[in-house]
Amino acid sequence: MVRHQAAVQDTSFNEAGDHFYDGRFHNEDAVPPNTLAAFFGVMKRYITERKVDAFPSEPLPINTLNQAQLLQLPDDALFVIRLGHSSILLKVYGEFWLIDPVFSERASPFSFLGPKRFHRSPIDLAELPPIDKVLISHNHYDHLDKTTIRWLSSRVKEFLVPLGVEQDFVRWGVSRQQIQSFDWWQELPIKQGLIAFTPARHFSGRGLSDGNRSLWGGWVIKTPHESLYFSGDSGYFSGFSEIGRKYGPFDLTMIETGAYDRDWPAIHMTPEQSVQAHIDLKGQLMMPVHNGTFDLAFHAWYDPLERVAQAADQRGVTLLTPIPGTPFNVRQPVASEPWWQALMPQKPAQP
């Protein structure tokens, strides 16, 4: 494996594959280009279109955690804890890892404006144990939180990021020696097994001028006893089958299921497509992520969970929908419950 160290300091990315050209990264399955007309069309919808049930009317259930509880989890197994949206805490045979950690109140460049959390994180930053690894899928604000990374910078052994994202980290004060950047299909052997960065169908950018100047993707985590897949953000594409052939089957897939819309079908999946992606990946258990924390689209907050539950039932897929903050062992998963249904508006009784 060729390991990209943080020594990458320019934007040429000569080590990147053929998906980098003209100064930007590109999808394997083409995505329609962003245009001003499309942008203003979406903005008009945000201004004029009435949203229904965009936010929960009551507090969401949360299992609050502290460091002592995490340290008490056995060191001879792998535990998964969904913190909300796409943020995941793992305990991997004694080591603590984070995936796409966002602890801020808003998924936004501003502290006073932008999508606000429906619920607080199940664990405060100050209660986290020492973190060995942080894995980042891409640099959008709901996956890469500057405030969180700055807080973690002196408390994390290493950050694993897509090509180009290391430049953000260095600007934020993270030491280059802590960062490893990855191209698609690059692998990192670790003492627990293997980590690999895999393609997705999406895009990147945190401002008006940096679109697709860093890479995006998902993560594969393989240990002697478990195989996990985290999708990051992605539209449905043929790459899921390729990942399944190369690294599957997976004991657990953590797949984007939320923030979909008719105006951006190429970069986010419908819940039905998310279930199909899980099947393509040869997954056993599916945990839908990217929902239930921020309002990022036009659908109701509970729509992703309700639709994915129906699609999974129709396709014979075993779904895991733990209450945020609930630790579970992949080999002994918790019983799932449709916790969101109790918070959905009640339909009028039929006459």
Beta strands, then each sheet from edge to edge (+ up, - down):
strand 1: 4-5
strand 2: 20-21
strand 3: 24-25
strand 4: 78-84
strand 5: 87-92
strand 6: 95-99
strand 7: 131-135
strand 8: 156-162
strand 9: 179-182
strand 10: 187-190
strand 11: 193-198
strand 12: 218-222
strand 13: 227-230
strand 14: 250-256
strand 15: 283-289
strand 16: 318-319
strand 17: 328-329
sheet 1: 1+ 9- 8- 7- 6- 5+ 4- 17+
sheet 2: 2+ 3-
sheet 3: 10+ 11- 12+ 13- 14- 15- 16-
end
